[in-house]
Amino acid sequence: MDQAKLQGGSVGGASQRGGVSLEPFIHQVGGHTSMMRYDDHTVCKPLIIREQRFYESLPPEMKEFTPEYKGVVLVCFEGDSDGYINLVAYPYVESVGDELEERDAPEREQPRRKHSRRSLHRSSSDHKGETERREHDQDSQENLGELKSPRLDPKLHSEVPFQMLDWNSGLSSEKISFNPWSLRCHKQQLSRMRSESKDRKLFKFLLLENVVHHFSFPCILDLKMGTRQHGDDASEEKAARQMKKCEQSTSGTLGVRVCGMQVYQLNTGHYLCRNKYYGRGLSNEGFREALHQYLHNGKMLRRDLFDSILNKLRSLKAVLERQASYRFYSSSLLIIYEGKVSGQRAAAVTCGEKCSAPPPAAPHVDVRMIDFAHSTFKGFRGDTEVHDGPDRGYVFGLESLVRILENLRDENMP
């Protein structure tokens, strides 16, 4: 990561003495950890050491299907003059960062070993700046209980409103400029960080590629993949809870379930959103209907998307079938497409094969694997449980997706 870029002042908000003010990532549709916007091309999330190491050891052929890993930043609470909380990211300094405990999988209650503290090999001016920053952080922490919730930069809000469809299919009347799941995760993340801030002032965050930055109106489907969701290190209670969720959802029958969705609607000019609770209650037929809704923009089914999505899913399946001993427990798969339809593409989608004009270029579609806090493979971080062959549960989920999408495509041929 380019240190000059990290120190280059505000990207997400007002510069805080060389730091970058973080904002909630407005297009987060699933997960339980808040994704934060670092800049137009980068997001960040609280660091879990297993996930960081997994990104660092990815096989080259998998990198096409995962976000680019960009490094680590240190994040702290800071308050502005009006009493609002800001999360501010600073360049990762190894000597400072090593004072933090490594974060591992959430169910692990016992922290991993602490690294020994090492002296700061910096000039006297660096020491002075570090001291001033620590004093400022101390003041911010002492006043944290009196600070207001984050003031979100209105320039970063989407001009397209979001509306949440609940699991009873009712449309909420509230229209906001963030995906409602993003705001939920952000509030929960701040609460967790504030409770932990009594013991430490700095938090490590992973920097990752913002995989939707190419899209003007990103339509996103977040799918929990596989027939098993608990990691090898899960407690008996945790494993039992996760197995029950799989048994009672399409994870058990199809190897995949909906964890979140946002779809831009041409007829209304806003996003329709679904969350993980909706996905857990779907039958196999309901899952199929959810895929249909994801590919429908309120005016038409995006038939032009099927082949591009299917090609990427088949390519991913081929890659994962070559990854012996890999397991991607509790990871998700993002399917993304551009919701803004040009006149030429709209005409092509409407008339299908009857069009005499040359078809437009293939639509912009992306497929990415995310969330590797419970992933493993032979020899990874001293893991003792070794799995044979590829992740069959994940592959089964991909096969189900391909089959359902092929059926939807064939049934809706013009």
C-alpha positions as CSV (number, residue, x, y, z in Angstrom):
1,M,0.0,0.0,0.0
2,D,1.3,3.4,-1.0
3,Q,2.0,5.2,2.3
4,A,1.8,8.6,0.6
5,K,-1.7,7.7,-0.5
6,L,-2.6,6.7,3.1
7,Q,-1.3,9.9,4.4
8,G,-2.7,12.1,1.7
9,G,-5.5,13.6,3.6
10,S,-9.2,13.3,3.3
11,V,-10.8,10.8,0.9
12,G,-13.9,9.7,2.9
13,G,-14.2,12.9,4.9
14,A,-12.3,15.8,6.5
15,S,-8.6,15.1,7.0
16,Q,-7.7,14.3,10.6
17,R,-4.0,15.2,11.0
18,G,-3.0,12.9,8.1
19,G,-5.6,10.3,8.7
20,V,-8.6,9.4,6.5
21,S,-12.1,9.7,7.9
22,L,-14.0,6.5,7.2
23,E,-17.7,6.3,6.1
24,P,-20.1,3.4,6.1
25,F,-20.0,1.6,2.8
26,I,-23.4,2.5,1.4
27,H,-23.8,-0.7,-0.8
28,Q,-23.3,-3.3,1.9
29,V,-26.1,-5.8,1.6
30,G,-25.1,-8.6,4.0
31,G,-22.7,-9.8,6.6
32,H,-22.5,-8.8,10.3
33,T,-19.2,-6.7,10.2
34,S,-19.4,-3.2,9.0
35,M,-17.6,-2.4,5.8
36,M,-16.2,1.1,5.7
37,R,-15.4,3.3,2.7
38,Y,-11.7,4.2,2.6
39,D,-11.7,5.8,-0.9
40,D,-13.5,5.3,-4.2
41,H,-11.6,2.1,-4.9
42,T,-11.0,0.7,-1.4
43,V,-13.1,-0.5,1.5
44,C,-11.9,-1.7,4.9
45,K,-13.2,-4.0,7.6
46,P,-12.1,-5.0,11.1
47,L,-9.1,-7.3,10.8
48,I,-9.4,-11.0,11.7
49,I,-5.9,-12.5,11.5
50,R,-7.1,-15.8,9.8
51,E,-8.8,-13.8,7.1
52,Q,-5.7,-11.6,6.6
53,R,-3.4,-14.7,6.3
54,F,-5.9,-16.3,3.9
55,Y,-5.8,-13.3,1.6
56,E,-2.0,-13.4,1.7
57,S,-1.9,-17.0,0.7
58,L,-4.5,-17.2,-2.0
59,P,-3.7,-19.3,-5.1
60,P,-3.1,-17.1,-8.1
61,E,-6.0,-18.6,-10.0
62,M,-8.4,-17.6,-7.2
63,K,-7.5,-13.9,-7.3
64,E,-9.8,-13.2,-10.2
65,F,-12.7,-14.2,-8.0
66,T,-11.7,-12.4,-4.8
67,P,-11.2,-8.7,-3.9
68,E,-7.6,-7.4,-4.1
69,Y,-6.0,-7.4,-0.7
70,K,-4.4,-4.0,-0.1
71,G,-2.9,-4.1,3.4
72,V,-3.7,-2.9,6.9
73,V,-4.5,0.4,8.5
74,L,-4.9,1.4,12.1
75,V,-8.3,2.9,13.0
76,C,-9.3,5.0,16.1
77,F,-12.2,7.0,17.4
78,E,-11.8,10.8,17.1
79,G,-14.3,13.5,17.9
80,D,-14.8,16.7,16.0
81,S,-15.5,20.2,17.4
82,D,-19.2,19.6,17.1
83,G,-19.1,16.5,19.2
84,Y,-19.5,13.9,16.5
85,I,-17.6,10.6,16.4
86,N,-15.3,9.9,13.5
87,L,-13.5,6.7,12.7
88,V,-10.1,7.7,11.3
89,A,-7.6,5.4,9.6
90,Y,-3.9,6.0,9.9
91,P,-1.0,4.2,8.1
92,Y,-0.1,0.9,9.8
93,V,3.1,1.3,11.8
94,E,4.4,-2.1,12.8
95,S,5.8,-1.2,16.2
96,V,2.4,0.4,17.1
97,G,0.3,-2.2,15.5
98,D,2.1,-5.0,17.3
99,E,0.8,-3.7,20.6
100,L,-2.6,-4.8,19.5
101,E,-3.9,-8.3,20.2
102,E,-4.5,-10.3,17.0
103,R,-8.2,-10.7,16.3
104,D,-9.2,-14.2,15.4
105,A,-12.4,-16.0,14.6
106,P,-15.3,-14.4,16.6
107,E,-16.2,-17.5,18.6
108,R,-12.6,-17.8,20.0
109,E,-12.9,-16.2,23.4
110,Q,-9.2,-16.6,24.3
111,P,-7.0,-14.1,22.5
112,R,-4.0,-15.3,20.6
113,R,-0.5,-14.5,21.9
114,K,0.6,-10.9,22.0
115,H,3.7,-9.9,20.2
116,S,6.5,-8.4,22.3
117,R,6.7,-4.7,22.1
118,R,9.6,-3.3,20.1
119,S,11.1,0.1,20.3
120,L,10.1,2.8,17.9
121,H,12.9,3.4,15.5
122,R,11.9,6.9,14.4
123,S,13.3,10.4,14.6
124,S,12.6,12.7,17.5
125,S,10.0,14.6,15.4
126,D,8.2,11.2,14.7
127,H,8.2,10.5,18.4
128,K,6.7,13.9,19.1
129,G,4.0,13.4,16.5
130,E,3.2,10.0,17.9
131,T,3.0,11.4,21.4
132,E,0.6,14.2,20.3
133,R,-1.5,11.7,18.5
134,R,-1.7,9.4,21.5
135,E,-2.7,12.3,23.7
136,H,-5.4,13.3,21.2
137,D,-6.6,9.7,21.1
138,Q,-6.7,9.7,25.0
139,D,-8.8,12.8,25.0
140,S,-11.1,11.3,22.4
141,Q,-11.5,8.1,24.4
142,E,-12.3,9.9,27.6
143,N,-15.0,12.0,25.9
144,L,-16.3,9.1,23.9
145,G,-19.4,8.6,26.0
146,E,-20.5,12.1,25.4
147,L,-19.9,12.1,21.6
148,K,-22.8,12.0,19.2
149,S,-23.2,9.3,16.5
150,P,-21.2,9.7,13.4
151,R,-22.1,12.6,11.1
152,L,-22.3,11.0,7.7
153,D,-21.0,13.1,4.7
154,P,-24.0,13.9,2.5
155,K,-21.7,14.0,-0.6
156,L,-21.2,10.3,-0.2
157,H,-24.8,9.4,0.0
158,S,-26.4,7.7,-3.0
159,E,-28.8,9.8,-5.0
160,V,-30.9,6.7,-5.4
161,P,-33.0,5.9,-2.4
162,F,-33.1,2.5,-0.9
163,Q,-36.2,0.7,0.3
164,M,-36.2,-2.5,2.3
165,L,-38.5,-5.4,1.5
166,D,-39.1,-7.3,4.7
167,W,-39.5,-11.1,4.9
168,N,-43.3,-10.7,4.7
169,S,-42.8,-9.0,1.3
170,G,-44.0,-5.7,2.6
171,L,-42.3,-2.5,1.2
172,S,-41.1,-0.2,3.9
173,S,-42.2,3.4,3.5
174,E,-38.8,4.7,4.6
175,K,-36.5,5.8,1.8
176,I,-32.8,6.4,2.8
177,S,-29.6,6.9,0.9
178,F,-27.8,4.0,2.4
179,N,-28.6,0.3,2.1
180,P,-30.5,-0.2,5.5
181,W,-28.3,-3.3,6.3
182,S,-25.2,-1.1,6.0
183,L,-26.5,1.3,8.6
184,R,-27.5,-1.6,10.9
185,C,-24.0,-3.1,10.7
186,H,-22.3,0.2,11.2
187,K,-24.2,1.0,14.4
188,Q,-23.5,-2.5,15.7
189,Q,-19.8,-2.2,14.8
190,L,-19.5,1.2,16.6
191,S,-21.1,-0.3,19.7
192,R,-18.7,-3.2,19.7
193,M,-15.7,-0.9,19.2
194,R,-16.8,1.5,21.9
195,S,-17.1,-1.3,24.4
196,E,-13.6,-2.5,23.5
197,S,-12.1,1.0,23.4
198,K,-11.7,1.0,27.2
199,D,-8.8,-1.5,26.8
200,R,-7.3,-0.3,23.5
201,K,-7.4,2.8,21.4
202,L,-6.3,1.5,18.0
203,F,-8.0,-1.2,15.9
204,K,-6.5,-3.0,12.9
205,F,-8.6,-2.9,9.7
206,L,-8.0,-4.8,6.4
207,L,-7.9,-2.8,3.2
208,L,-9.7,-4.5,0.3
209,E,-10.7,-3.6,-3.2
210,N,-14.1,-2.0,-3.5
211,V,-15.5,-4.5,-6.0
212,V,-18.5,-2.3,-7.0
213,H,-16.6,0.8,-7.8
214,H,-16.9,0.2,-11.6
215,F,-20.7,0.2,-11.3
216,S,-22.9,3.3,-11.4
217,F,-26.0,1.5,-10.1
218,P,-24.7,-1.7,-8.6
219,C,-27.2,-4.6,-8.3
220,I,-25.7,-7.0,-5.7
221,L,-26.7,-10.5,-4.6
222,D,-24.9,-11.8,-1.5
223,L,-25.1,-15.6,-1.3
224,K,-23.9,-17.7,1.7
225,M,-22.3,-20.7,0.0
226,G,-21.9,-24.3,1.0
227,T,-23.8,-26.9,3.1
228,R,-21.8,-26.2,6.2
229,Q,-21.2,-22.8,7.8
230,H,-19.2,-23.4,11.0
231,G,-15.4,-23.5,11.0
232,D,-13.2,-26.3,12.3
233,D,-12.6,-24.1,15.4
234,A,-16.3,-23.6,16.3
235,S,-17.5,-24.5,19.7
236,E,-20.1,-27.3,20.0
237,E,-22.8,-24.6,20.6
238,K,-21.8,-22.6,17.6
239,A,-21.6,-25.6,15.4
240,A,-25.1,-26.7,16.5
241,R,-26.6,-23.3,15.7
242,Q,-25.0,-23.1,12.3
243,M,-26.0,-26.7,11.4
244,K,-29.6,-25.9,12.4
245,K,-29.6,-22.8,10.2
246,C,-28.4,-24.9,7.3
247,E,-30.9,-27.7,7.9
248,Q,-33.8,-25.2,8.0
249,S,-32.8,-23.2,4.9
250,T,-31.8,-23.7,1.3
251,S,-28.2,-24.1,2.5
252,G,-29.1,-27.7,3.3
253,T,-31.1,-28.4,0.2
254,L,-29.2,-26.3,-2.4
255,G,-25.9,-25.5,-0.9
256,V,-26.6,-21.8,-1.1
257,R,-28.9,-19.2,0.5
258,V,-29.7,-15.5,0.1
259,C,-27.9,-13.3,2.6
260,G,-28.7,-9.9,1.1
261,M,-29.8,-8.2,-2.1
262,Q,-30.2,-4.8,-3.7
263,V,-31.8,-4.4,-7.2
264,Y,-32.1,-1.1,-9.0
265,Q,-35.7,-0.6,-10.2
266,L,-36.1,1.4,-13.5
267,N,-39.8,1.9,-13.0
268,T,-39.4,3.6,-9.6
269,G,-35.8,4.9,-9.6
270,H,-34.9,3.3,-6.3
271,Y,-33.2,0.1,-5.0
272,L,-35.3,-2.7,-3.5
273,C,-33.4,-4.5,-0.7
274,R,-33.6,-7.8,1.0
275,N,-31.7,-9.1,4.1
276,K,-30.5,-12.3,5.5
277,Y,-33.7,-13.0,7.5
278,Y,-35.6,-13.1,4.3
279,G,-33.1,-15.5,2.8
280,R,-33.3,-17.9,5.7
281,G,-37.0,-18.4,5.3
282,L,-37.0,-19.3,1.6
283,S,-38.0,-22.6,0.2
284,N,-36.3,-24.0,-2.9
285,E,-39.0,-22.4,-5.0
286,G,-38.7,-19.2,-3.0
287,F,-34.9,-19.1,-3.7
288,R,-35.7,-19.4,-7.4
289,E,-38.1,-16.5,-7.2
290,A,-35.5,-14.5,-5.4
291,L,-33.1,-15.0,-8.3
292,H,-35.8,-13.9,-10.7
293,Q,-36.4,-10.8,-8.6
294,Y,-32.7,-10.1,-8.5
295,L,-32.6,-10.1,-12.4
296,H,-35.7,-8.1,-12.8
297,N,-35.4,-4.3,-12.9
298,G,-39.1,-3.5,-12.5
299,K,-39.7,-3.2,-16.2
300,M,-38.1,-6.3,-17.6
301,L,-36.1,-9.5,-16.9
302,R,-32.5,-8.8,-17.7
303,R,-32.1,-11.8,-20.1
304,D,-28.9,-10.3,-21.4
305,L,-27.2,-11.1,-18.0
306,F,-27.7,-14.9,-17.9
307,D,-24.8,-16.0,-20.1
308,S,-22.3,-13.6,-18.5
309,I,-23.2,-14.7,-15.0
310,L,-23.3,-18.4,-15.9
311,N,-19.9,-18.2,-17.6
312,K,-18.3,-16.7,-14.5
313,L,-20.0,-19.3,-12.2
314,R,-18.8,-22.1,-14.3
315,S,-15.2,-20.7,-14.4
316,L,-15.3,-20.3,-10.6
317,K,-16.5,-23.9,-10.2
318,A,-13.6,-25.2,-12.3
319,V,-11.1,-23.2,-10.2
320,L,-12.5,-24.4,-6.9
321,E,-12.6,-28.1,-8.0
322,R,-8.8,-27.8,-8.4
323,Q,-8.2,-26.6,-4.8
324,A,-7.7,-29.8,-2.9
325,S,-8.2,-29.5,0.9
326,Y,-9.6,-25.9,0.7
327,R,-12.8,-25.2,2.8
328,F,-14.6,-21.9,2.6
329,Y,-16.9,-22.2,5.6
330,S,-19.2,-19.3,6.1
331,S,-17.9,-17.4,3.1
332,S,-20.1,-15.5,0.7
333,L,-20.3,-15.1,-3.0
334,L,-21.2,-11.7,-4.5
335,I,-22.9,-11.5,-7.9
336,I,-22.9,-7.9,-9.3
337,Y,-24.2,-6.3,-12.4
338,E,-24.9,-2.8,-13.7
339,G,-28.4,-1.6,-13.1
340,K,-28.2,1.3,-15.4
341,V,-29.5,0.1,-18.9
342,S,-28.6,2.0,-22.0
343,G,-31.1,2.5,-24.8
344,Q,-29.4,0.0,-27.1
345,R,-29.2,-2.6,-24.4
346,A,-32.8,-2.1,-23.3
347,A,-33.9,-2.6,-26.9
348,A,-31.9,-5.8,-27.2
349,V,-33.3,-7.2,-23.9
350,T,-36.8,-6.4,-25.0
351,C,-36.7,-7.9,-28.5
352,G,-34.2,-10.7,-27.9
353,E,-33.3,-12.7,-30.9
354,K,-35.7,-10.9,-33.2
355,C,-33.4,-7.9,-33.3
356,S,-31.6,-7.3,-36.6
357,A,-29.1,-4.8,-35.2
358,P,-25.8,-6.0,-33.8
359,P,-26.1,-6.9,-30.1
360,P,-24.4,-4.6,-27.6
361,A,-21.2,-5.8,-25.9
362,A,-21.6,-8.3,-23.1
363,P,-22.9,-6.6,-19.9
364,H,-20.6,-5.8,-17.1
365,V,-21.0,-8.6,-14.5
366,D,-18.7,-9.6,-11.7
367,V,-18.6,-12.6,-9.3
368,R,-16.4,-12.4,-6.1
369,M,-15.8,-14.6,-3.1
370,I,-15.6,-12.7,0.2
371,D,-15.4,-13.4,4.0
372,F,-12.7,-15.9,4.8
373,A,-12.6,-15.7,8.6
374,H,-13.3,-19.5,8.8
375,S,-11.5,-20.7,5.7
376,T,-8.7,-23.3,5.8
377,F,-6.5,-25.6,3.8
378,K,-3.9,-28.2,4.5
379,G,-1.0,-26.7,6.4
380,F,-2.7,-23.3,6.9
381,R,-1.8,-21.7,10.2
382,G,-1.1,-25.1,11.8
383,D,-4.7,-26.3,11.4
384,T,-4.8,-30.0,12.4
385,E,-8.0,-31.0,10.7
386,V,-7.2,-31.8,7.0
387,H,-10.0,-32.2,4.5
388,D,-9.8,-34.3,1.4
389,G,-10.6,-33.0,-2.1
390,P,-12.3,-29.7,-3.0
391,D,-15.0,-28.1,-1.0
392,R,-17.9,-30.2,-2.2
393,G,-20.5,-28.2,-0.3
394,Y,-19.5,-25.0,-2.0
395,V,-19.3,-26.7,-5.4
396,F,-22.8,-28.1,-4.9
397,G,-24.0,-24.6,-4.2
398,L,-22.5,-23.4,-7.5
399,E,-24.1,-26.3,-9.3
400,S,-27.5,-25.4,-7.9
401,L,-27.1,-21.8,-8.9
402,V,-26.1,-22.7,-12.4
403,R,-29.0,-25.1,-12.8
404,I,-31.6,-22.6,-11.5
405,L,-30.3,-19.8,-13.7
406,E,-30.2,-22.0,-16.7
407,N,-33.9,-22.9,-16.1
408,L,-34.8,-19.3,-15.6
409,R,-33.0,-18.4,-18.8
410,D,-34.7,-21.1,-20.9
411,E,-38.2,-20.5,-19.5
412,N,-37.9,-16.8,-20.4
413,M,-36.5,-17.1,-23.9
414,P,-38.3,-14.7,-26.3
